[in-house]
Amino acid sequence: MSDLLVTVHTPTLGTGRGLRVYGLARALAVHGRVDIVYSVFGAAEPAPEYAVANIHLHPVPATRGLRRVAAYAQA
């Protein structure tokens, strides 16, 4: 069994939020596989520190951009 960690930003270490996500991911990775699903936002690539055993990254492209623009234009 693996753990799933979902974040709305690309995992980096440049902010407090990024460091908290990294700390949580590393703590979970000590006990087994961790799948991190993240929206590509804020940075193009995850921090290289995430390339450790038991951490598997899964980028998800944001797809709501055009719908959001249409909703704003309609409003």
N, C-alpha and C positions, 0 to 999 in steps of 0.2 A: 504494500500500500504506500502511496506517496501523499505528500501534503501539497496543497495548491495555494499559492500566494498571488493575489491579483492586485496590480497597481495601475493607476491611470497615467503614470509618467515613466519614461525610459529610466531604468535603474542606474543611477549615477551616485557619486559620493560627494557632490559639491554642496549639498544643503543638509540641514538637519533632518529633513524628511528622507533624503537619500540614505543618510547614515542609519536611520532607524530601520528602513526596509532592509538594508544590508545586514544589520545586526540580527534582525529577525530571521532572515534567510539563512545566515550562517548557523544560528542556533538550531534551526530546524534541520539543517543539512547534517548536523552531528548525529542525528537519530535516524536518518534515511533520506530518500529521494525527495527533492523539493522542485516542483514545477512552478516557475514564475511566468505568469501571463501578464504582459504589459502593453499599453498603448504607446505607440511611437510618438512621444510628445516631449519637448524640452531638449532632447539630445538625439542625435541620429543613432548612436550606438551605446550599449550598456558599458559600464565601467569594466575594465579588464579584471578587477578583483572578483567579479562574479564567475570567472572561469575556474571553478573549483569542483572537486568531485561532489556528486549528489545534487548539484544545482543545474537545472535545465531551463533555459530561457526560451520563451515563445512570444515573439512580437505579434501584435495584432494591429493592422493599419486602421486608422480612424476612418469611418465611412459616412459619418453624419454631416460632413461639411456642406455638401450641396443642399441637403434637406434643411439644414439650419439656416442657410442663406435664404432659401425659399420661404421658410417660416417667418424670418425677420422681414423680408420684403412684403409678405402678405399682411403682417401685423401693421 
